[in-house]
Amino acid sequence: MKGSSRRRLGQRVFTEQVRECRDKGYLLSSKKIGSGAFSKVYLARATPERIQHNAKLSADLQDKHHAMVAIKIVSTAEAPAEFSRKFLPREISSLNATYKHLNVVQLYETYQNSQRSYLVLELAARGDLLEHINSVSARRCCPGLEEDEARRLFRQLVSAVAHCHSSGIVHRDLKCENILLDEQGLLKLTDFGFANCSGLKNALLSTFCGSVAYTAPEILMSKKYAGERADLWSLGVILYAMVTGKLPFKERQPHRMLHLMRRGPTFRQGLSSECQDLIRGLLQLRPDARLDLQQVAAHRWMLPFAPALFCNVLGTAPEEPKFPTALDEVPRLKDPEPLGTLVQLQRPQRPGAHHDRTSEPTPAFGAPRLLQAHLRCSVASPGVGFRRPGAASCSQQPLSLCSISAAPKEARHCQVK
């Protein structure tokens, strides 16, 4: 199809989407804030009438003092049948099961027709954790976040994951790109496209999914695994990235990656022994040797936050002070400032993802996240998040994501469970 014909078709489809959203009480803007293989995410405004008739919207937006939402539009007509039949329903089910937690992106409602599904989601306007780490690193001229800030954010992440696990949901794709920040600086966990909703504690799973740099060794070895324990490994990788500005294991071949995992992470000078101990406790090769969430919450590096942390799981989110960091300098819905010569953690590309940037990889499901095919298994690429496009790239590479040339053979033909 020629370019002009493609543009006309795109304009016609977008006009239909605007009309369909307006009929449901949402004013869809032309500002695309994310995209994936089968989806696009737009900034939208809920009408007063819609807010009045949607209890979730009314309760949440009242505290936010605005009426902005993110609408993810999934082209079910273009997506593979397995995606529409399995992954999209799982995502919606997971978001419904984790509703009403301060640190999980909220799903307000869904609607669909024969061509498209619409997910009306909470807006997290300040980008993802990866962007934040790179932005703060640039301002500090030192890779990574300060430990105090990393502790505050990690506490919120652990609370979100604990809430998911207590609701019978394992995420299976925890990574910096799937963690968003809202206008108040609160952390929001997103991207439940690979979540499993079995509800059985430590049920064994077999699907190879997620990004290899954050993937637990038992999954890389194609063993059956407990989703909760795999999530704990990913938490260790994320914490390491927060405090060091890089990922702990960097290799091209999975077997060499496993060799590095067996050796364990190395740490920069000046990182506290308590933080190192917590990371090591999460990055244990044997799943049953890893710290569980209760042990993480009670770890001395996390104190004095442990008592409030698991109150959150029971339904009451702890008050989180707004911390004075570089977040306060980032305008809402604006692209971050160029990072100059300071290097960014690189995003893995997702096969088949489409994005309006030409050079910047981006997150999954609706988010602008061009994930490299070799870092994402070919089972599916549902993606679930949304994120601002526009972060600048850099020429130097000290803070680089490990690159895996190919997923294990089992990953390409695995049965989804």
C-alpha positions as CSV (number, residue, x, y, z in Angstrom):
1,M,0.0,0.0,0.0
2,K,1.4,3.4,-1.0
3,G,2.1,6.0,1.7
4,S,-0.8,8.3,0.8
5,S,-3.3,5.4,0.8
6,R,-1.9,4.3,4.2
7,R,-2.3,7.7,5.6
8,R,-5.9,8.0,4.4
9,L,-6.7,4.6,5.9
10,G,-5.1,5.6,9.2
11,Q,-7.0,8.9,9.3
12,R,-10.3,7.1,8.6
13,V,-9.6,4.5,11.3
14,F,-8.6,7.2,13.8
15,T,-11.8,9.1,13.0
16,E,-13.8,6.0,13.8
17,Q,-12.0,5.5,17.1
18,V,-12.7,9.1,18.1
19,R,-16.3,8.6,17.4
20,E,-16.5,5.3,19.3
21,C,-14.7,6.9,22.3
22,R,-17.0,9.9,22.2
23,D,-20.0,7.6,22.3
24,K,-18.6,6.1,25.5
25,G,-17.9,9.4,27.1
26,Y,-14.3,10.0,26.3
27,L,-12.7,12.7,24.2
28,L,-9.8,11.1,22.4
29,S,-6.9,13.3,21.6
30,S,-4.4,12.9,18.7
31,K,-1.5,12.6,21.1
32,K,-0.2,9.1,21.0
33,I,1.6,8.3,24.2
34,G,2.5,4.7,23.4
35,S,2.2,1.9,20.8
36,G,2.7,-1.8,20.5
37,A,2.5,-4.6,18.0
38,F,-1.3,-4.6,17.9
39,S,-2.2,-1.5,20.0
40,K,-1.9,2.2,20.3
41,V,-2.4,4.3,23.5
42,Y,-3.8,7.9,23.3
43,L,-4.2,10.6,25.8
44,A,-7.9,11.2,26.4
45,R,-10.3,13.2,28.7
46,A,-13.3,11.7,30.4
47,T,-16.4,13.8,30.1
48,P,-18.2,14.9,33.3
49,E,-21.1,12.7,32.5
50,R,-18.8,9.6,32.1
51,I,-17.1,10.4,35.4
52,Q,-20.4,10.7,37.1
53,H,-21.6,7.3,35.9
54,N,-18.3,5.4,36.4
55,A,-17.6,4.8,40.1
56,K,-13.9,3.9,39.5
57,L,-13.3,7.0,37.5
58,S,-15.1,9.2,39.9
59,A,-13.2,7.9,42.9
60,D,-9.8,8.0,41.3
61,L,-9.9,11.2,39.4
62,Q,-11.4,13.1,42.4
63,D,-8.0,12.7,44.1
64,K,-6.1,13.5,41.0
65,H,-7.9,16.8,40.3
66,H,-8.0,16.2,36.6
67,A,-10.0,14.2,34.1
68,M,-7.2,12.8,31.9
69,V,-6.9,9.1,31.2
70,A,-5.0,6.8,28.8
71,I,-7.0,4.8,26.3
72,K,-5.3,1.7,24.9
73,I,-6.9,0.7,21.6
74,V,-6.1,-2.9,20.6
75,S,-6.7,-4.0,17.0
76,T,-8.2,-7.4,17.6
77,A,-8.9,-7.8,13.9
78,E,-5.1,-7.6,13.2
79,A,-3.9,-9.5,16.3
80,P,-3.3,-13.2,16.3
81,A,-6.2,-15.3,17.5
82,E,-4.2,-16.5,20.5
83,F,-3.6,-12.9,21.6
84,S,-7.3,-12.0,21.5
85,R,-8.3,-15.3,23.1
86,K,-5.7,-15.7,25.8
87,F,-3.4,-12.8,26.5
88,L,-5.7,-9.9,26.3
89,P,-8.3,-11.5,28.6
90,R,-5.5,-12.4,31.0
91,E,-4.4,-8.8,31.1
92,I,-7.9,-7.5,31.7
93,S,-8.5,-10.1,34.4
94,S,-5.2,-9.3,36.2
95,L,-5.9,-5.6,36.2
96,N,-9.4,-6.2,37.6
97,A,-8.0,-8.5,40.3
98,T,-5.4,-5.9,41.4
99,Y,-7.8,-2.9,41.3
100,K,-7.6,-0.3,44.1
101,H,-3.9,-0.5,44.8
102,L,-2.0,2.8,44.8
103,N,1.0,1.3,43.1
104,V,-0.7,-0.6,40.3
105,V,-2.1,1.1,37.1
106,Q,-5.9,1.1,37.4
107,L,-8.2,-0.2,34.7
108,Y,-11.4,1.9,34.7
109,E,-13.4,0.1,32.1
110,T,-13.3,-1.8,28.8
111,Y,-15.5,-1.8,25.7
112,Q,-15.1,-3.4,22.3
113,N,-16.6,-4.0,18.9
114,S,-15.8,-6.5,16.1
115,Q,-12.6,-4.7,15.2
116,R,-11.1,-3.2,18.3
117,S,-11.0,-3.5,22.1
118,Y,-10.6,-0.3,24.3
119,L,-9.0,-0.3,27.7
120,V,-9.4,2.9,29.7
121,L,-6.4,3.1,32.0
122,E,-5.0,5.4,34.6
123,L,-2.6,8.0,33.2
124,A,1.0,7.9,34.5
125,A,2.4,11.0,32.9
126,R,6.0,11.0,34.0
127,G,7.4,8.1,32.1
128,D,8.9,4.8,33.2
129,L,11.5,3.9,35.8
130,L,14.2,3.4,33.1
131,E,13.8,7.0,31.9
132,H,13.9,8.2,35.5
133,I,17.1,6.3,36.3
134,N,18.8,7.7,33.2
135,S,17.5,11.2,33.9
136,V,18.7,11.2,37.5
137,S,22.0,9.7,36.5
138,A,22.6,12.5,34.1
139,R,21.8,15.2,36.6
140,R,24.0,13.5,39.3
141,C,26.8,12.7,36.8
142,C,26.8,9.3,38.5
143,P,25.0,6.2,37.4
144,G,22.0,5.1,39.4
145,L,19.7,6.6,42.0
146,E,20.7,7.5,45.5
147,E,19.9,4.7,47.9
148,D,17.3,6.7,49.8
149,E,15.3,7.3,46.6
150,A,15.8,3.7,45.4
151,R,14.5,2.5,48.8
152,R,11.3,4.6,48.6
153,L,10.6,3.4,45.0
154,F,11.5,-0.2,45.7
155,R,9.3,-0.2,48.7
156,Q,6.3,0.8,46.6
157,L,7.2,-1.9,44.0
158,V,7.4,-4.6,46.6
159,S,4.1,-3.5,47.9
160,A,2.6,-3.7,44.4
161,V,4.0,-7.2,43.7
162,A,2.9,-8.4,47.1
163,H,-0.6,-7.2,46.3
164,C,-0.5,-9.0,43.0
165,H,0.7,-12.3,44.6
166,S,-1.9,-12.1,47.3
167,S,-4.5,-11.7,44.6
168,G,-3.3,-14.8,42.8
169,I,-1.5,-12.9,40.0
170,V,2.1,-13.5,39.0
171,H,3.5,-10.8,36.7
172,R,6.3,-12.6,34.8
173,D,7.5,-9.5,33.1
174,L,8.8,-7.2,35.8
175,K,11.3,-4.8,34.5
176,C,12.1,-1.1,34.6
177,E,10.1,-0.3,31.5
178,N,7.0,-1.8,33.0
179,I,7.2,0.5,36.1
180,L,5.7,4.0,35.6
181,L,5.7,7.2,37.6
182,D,2.7,9.5,37.9
183,E,2.6,13.2,38.3
184,Q,3.0,12.9,42.1
185,G,6.1,10.7,41.7
186,L,4.2,7.5,42.8
187,L,5.2,4.2,41.3
188,K,2.7,2.4,39.1
189,L,3.2,-1.3,38.0
190,T,1.9,-2.0,34.6
191,D,2.1,-4.4,31.6
192,F,0.2,-7.5,32.7
193,G,0.2,-9.1,29.3
194,F,2.2,-12.1,30.5
195,A,0.6,-12.4,33.9
196,N,-0.7,-15.7,35.1
197,C,-3.9,-15.8,37.1
198,S,-3.9,-19.4,38.4
199,G,-4.3,-18.4,42.0
200,L,-2.4,-21.5,43.1
201,K,0.5,-20.7,45.4
202,N,3.8,-21.6,43.7
203,A,2.0,-23.4,40.9
204,L,4.6,-24.6,38.4
205,L,4.5,-22.8,35.0
206,S,6.3,-23.6,31.7
207,T,5.9,-20.5,29.4
208,F,9.2,-18.8,28.5
209,C,8.2,-15.1,28.6
210,G,9.5,-11.7,29.6
211,S,12.8,-10.0,28.8
212,V,15.9,-12.2,29.2
213,A,17.9,-9.6,31.1
214,Y,15.3,-9.8,33.9
215,T,14.4,-13.5,33.6
216,A,15.1,-16.0,36.3
217,P,17.7,-18.7,35.6
218,E,15.3,-21.5,36.0
219,I,13.3,-20.1,33.1
220,L,16.4,-19.7,30.9
221,M,17.2,-23.3,31.7
222,S,13.7,-24.2,30.3
223,K,12.6,-25.7,33.6
224,K,9.2,-25.5,35.1
225,Y,9.1,-22.7,37.6
226,A,7.1,-21.0,40.3
227,G,5.9,-17.6,39.1
228,E,6.3,-16.0,42.5
229,R,9.9,-17.0,42.8
230,A,10.6,-15.8,39.2
231,D,9.1,-12.4,40.1
232,L,11.5,-12.2,43.1
233,W,14.5,-12.7,40.8
234,S,13.3,-9.9,38.6
235,L,12.9,-7.6,41.7
236,G,16.6,-8.2,42.4
237,V,17.6,-7.2,38.9
238,I,15.4,-4.0,39.1
239,L,16.9,-3.0,42.5
240,Y,20.4,-3.5,41.1
241,A,19.5,-1.3,38.1
242,M,18.1,1.3,40.4
243,V,21.3,1.7,42.5
244,T,23.9,1.1,39.9
245,G,22.5,2.4,36.6
246,K,23.1,-0.9,34.8
247,L,21.9,-4.5,34.7
248,P,23.7,-7.2,36.7
249,F,24.3,-9.7,33.9
250,K,25.4,-8.8,30.4
251,E,25.9,-11.5,27.8
252,R,24.8,-12.5,24.3
253,Q,24.4,-16.2,24.8
254,P,22.0,-17.7,27.3
255,H,24.5,-20.3,28.5
256,R,27.1,-17.6,29.2
257,M,24.4,-15.5,30.9
258,L,23.8,-18.5,33.2
259,H,27.5,-18.7,33.9
260,L,27.5,-15.0,35.0
261,M,24.4,-15.7,37.1
262,R,26.3,-18.5,38.9
263,R,29.1,-16.1,39.7
264,G,26.7,-13.5,41.2
265,P,26.5,-9.8,40.8
266,T,29.4,-7.3,41.3
267,F,28.8,-4.0,43.0
268,R,30.2,-0.5,42.7
269,Q,32.3,1.0,45.4
270,G,30.2,2.9,47.9
271,L,27.0,0.9,47.8
272,S,25.9,0.0,51.3
273,S,26.5,-3.6,52.5
274,E,22.8,-3.8,53.4
275,C,21.7,-3.0,49.9
276,Q,24.2,-5.5,48.5
277,D,22.9,-8.2,50.9
278,L,19.3,-7.6,49.8
279,I,20.2,-7.9,46.1
280,R,22.2,-11.1,46.7
281,G,19.3,-12.5,48.7
282,L,17.0,-12.0,45.7
283,L,19.5,-13.1,43.0
284,Q,19.9,-16.6,44.3
285,L,20.2,-19.3,41.7
286,R,18.0,-21.7,43.6
287,P,14.4,-20.4,43.6
288,D,13.7,-21.8,47.1
289,A,16.8,-19.9,48.5
290,R,15.6,-16.5,47.4
291,L,14.2,-14.1,50.0
292,D,10.4,-14.1,49.9
293,L,8.4,-10.9,50.0
294,Q,8.0,-10.9,53.8
295,Q,11.7,-11.3,54.2
296,V,12.3,-8.5,51.7
297,A,10.0,-6.2,53.6
298,A,11.7,-7.0,56.9
299,H,15.2,-6.7,55.5
300,R,17.3,-4.2,57.3
301,W,17.9,-2.1,54.2
302,M,14.1,-1.7,53.8
303,L,13.5,-0.7,57.5
304,P,11.7,1.2,59.0
305,F,9.1,0.6,56.2
306,A,8.2,-3.0,56.8
307,P,5.1,-2.5,59.1
308,A,3.4,-0.2,56.6
309,L,4.4,-2.2,53.6
310,F,2.1,-5.2,54.1
311,C,-0.8,-3.1,55.5
312,N,-0.9,-2.0,51.9
313,V,-1.5,-5.5,50.7
314,L,-4.5,-5.7,52.9
315,G,-6.1,-2.8,51.1
316,T,-4.7,0.4,52.6
317,A,-1.9,2.0,50.8
318,P,0.7,3.8,53.0
319,E,1.1,7.5,52.6
320,E,4.1,8.2,50.5
321,P,5.9,11.5,50.9
322,K,6.5,13.3,47.7
323,F,10.3,13.2,47.4
324,P,12.2,16.2,46.0
325,T,14.0,14.6,43.0
326,A,14.4,15.2,39.4
327,L,10.8,14.1,38.9
328,D,9.7,17.5,40.1
329,E,11.6,19.1,37.3
330,V,9.9,17.0,34.6
331,P,6.8,18.7,33.1
332,R,3.7,16.5,32.7
333,L,3.4,14.9,29.3
334,K,6.6,16.5,28.1
335,D,9.6,14.6,26.7
336,P,12.6,14.4,29.0
337,E,15.5,16.6,28.3
338,P,18.3,15.2,26.2
339,L,20.8,13.3,28.3
340,G,23.9,14.6,26.4
341,T,26.8,12.3,26.6
342,L,25.6,10.3,29.6
343,V,24.6,6.9,28.6
344,Q,21.2,5.3,29.1
345,L,20.2,1.8,30.1
346,Q,19.0,0.5,26.7
347,R,15.6,-1.0,26.1
348,P,15.3,-4.4,24.5
349,Q,13.2,-4.4,21.3
350,R,9.9,-6.3,21.0
351,P,9.3,-8.2,17.8
352,G,6.7,-6.5,15.6
353,A,6.3,-3.4,17.7
354,H,5.7,-0.1,16.0
355,H,6.5,3.2,17.4
356,D,6.8,6.8,16.1
357,R,10.4,7.2,17.2
358,T,13.1,6.0,14.9
359,S,15.9,5.4,17.4
360,E,14.5,4.7,20.8
361,P,13.3,1.3,22.0
362,T,10.1,1.3,24.1
363,P,7.8,-0.7,26.5
364,A,5.2,-3.2,25.8
365,F,1.4,-3.2,25.4
366,G,0.5,0.1,24.2
367,A,3.7,1.7,25.4
368,P,6.2,2.9,22.9
369,R,8.6,0.0,23.4
370,L,10.5,-1.4,20.4
371,L,11.7,-4.6,22.1
372,Q,14.5,-6.5,20.4
373,A,13.3,-9.8,19.1
374,H,16.1,-11.7,20.8
375,L,15.2,-10.4,24.2
376,R,11.5,-11.2,24.1
377,C,10.2,-14.7,23.5
378,S,8.1,-15.3,20.4
379,V,5.1,-16.7,22.3
380,A,3.4,-13.3,22.1
381,S,4.1,-9.7,22.5
382,P,0.9,-8.4,24.2
383,G,2.5,-5.6,26.1
384,V,0.6,-3.6,28.6
385,G,1.9,-0.2,29.5
386,F,2.1,3.2,28.1
387,R,4.9,5.6,28.2
388,R,6.0,8.9,26.8
389,P,8.0,8.7,23.6
390,G,11.0,11.0,23.1
391,A,13.9,10.1,25.3
392,A,17.2,10.9,23.7
393,S,19.8,8.3,22.9
394,C,23.5,8.5,23.7
395,S,26.7,7.4,22.0
396,Q,28.6,5.9,24.9
397,Q,27.5,2.5,26.4
398,P,28.5,2.0,30.1
399,L,24.9,1.6,31.1
400,S,23.8,-1.1,28.6
401,L,21.1,-3.8,28.8
402,C,22.5,-7.2,28.2
403,S,21.9,-8.4,24.6
404,I,20.8,-12.0,24.0
405,S,21.2,-13.2,20.4
406,A,18.4,-15.7,20.6
407,A,15.9,-17.1,23.0
408,P,16.2,-20.8,23.9
409,K,14.6,-23.0,21.3
410,E,11.9,-24.0,23.7
411,A,10.8,-20.4,23.9
412,R,9.8,-20.3,20.3
413,H,7.4,-23.2,20.4
414,C,6.3,-23.2,24.0
415,Q,2.7,-23.8,25.1
416,V,1.2,-21.0,27.0
417,K,0.2,-21.8,30.6
